[in-house]
Amino acid sequence: MAYVELTKENFEEVITNNDTVVVDYWADWCGPCKSFGPIFEKVSEDFPDAVFAKVDTQNEQEIASWFQIRSIPTLMIFREKVIVFSQPGALPEGALREVVTKAGELDMVDVHKQVAEQQAAQEKQAPHA
């Protein structure tokens, strides 16, 4: 098996305990999801340091709702628990390889700094109770 099936029971553990997690949100009834599945699995074999995972949005509606998945397939990449890529639609094999490679090349010190700056800015804008 080239991927992990994510459920609400294991989702947090998989995201927390792995540096890079590539997630495919899909459903059994979705034609584009079925065509993207073999591409997702094939590309997963070339990135042994990343965890490739699938969320069945039909069975895991809580996860799909939390991440506001509105169309499937949707691809999301987590690096060090930060979403660094999120896009609906099936990607061709070359584009998927490129996105996973670029996510792996990100300077996560800089990404964490940017996230902290955004959170600080949002806190300043939030009305105080």
PyMOL commands that set and color helices and strands:
alter all, ss='L'
color gray80, all
select helices_A, chain A and resi 11-16+31-44+61-66+93-105+108-125
alter helices_A, ss='H'
color red, helices_A
select strands_A, chain A and resi 4-5+20-26+51-56+74-79+82-88
alter strands_A, ss='S'
color yellow, strands_A
deselect
rebuild
show_as cartoon
